[in-house]
């Protein structure tokens, strides 16, 4: 399963993707491939307005 995390420095420094992958593994959910798209100090709305990177990640599955 591929998961795209969209966030900011809080997501990055708290290592949300790795934490989520460990929780999924512990629950027996199979392999999880997390990707983090995070820019420091940016709210979620910024990702929606400046969607170049978000769009590329969703379309091309990096």
For each residue, the residues with C-beta under 8 A, 3 or more apart:
1: 24 29 30 31 32 33
2: 32 33 34 35 61
3: 17 20 32 33 34 35
4: 34 35 37 57 58
5: 11 16 17 20 34 35 36 37 38
6: 37 38 44 47 54
7: 10 11 12 16 36 37 38 44
8: 11 12 38 39 40 41 42 43
9: 12 13 38 40 41
10: 7 13 14
11: 5 7 8 14 16 17 36 38
12: 7 8 9 15 16 36 38 40
13: 9 10
14: 10 11 19
15: 12 18 19
16: 5 7 11 12 19 20 36
17: 3 5 11 20 21 34 35 36
18: 15 21 22 34
19: 14 15 16 22 23
20: 3 5 16 17 23 24 32 34
21: 17 18 24 25 32 33 34
22: 18 19 25 26
23: 19 20 26 27
24: 1 20 21 27 29 30 32
25: 21 22 28 29 32
26: 22 23
27: 23 24
28: 25
29: 1 24 25 32
30: 1 24
31: 1
32: 1 2 3 20 21 24 25 29
33: 1 2 3 21
34: 2 3 4 5 17 18 20 21
35: 2 3 4 5 17 57 62
36: 5 7 11 12 16 17
37: 4 5 6 7 47 53 54 57
38: 5 6 7 8 9 11 12
39: 8 42 46 47
40: 8 9 12
41: 8 9
42: 8 39 46 47
43: 8 46
44: 6 7 47 48
45: 48 49
46: 39 42 43 49 50
47: 6 37 39 42 44 50 51 53 54
48: 44 45 51 54
49: 45 46
50: 46 47 53
51: 47 48 54 55
52: 55 56
53: 37 47 50 56 57
54: 6 37 47 48 51 57 58
55: 51 52 58 59
56: 52 53 59 60 62
57: 4 35 37 53 54 60 61 62
58: 4 54 55 61
59: 55 56
60: 56 57
61: 2 57 58
62: 35 56 57
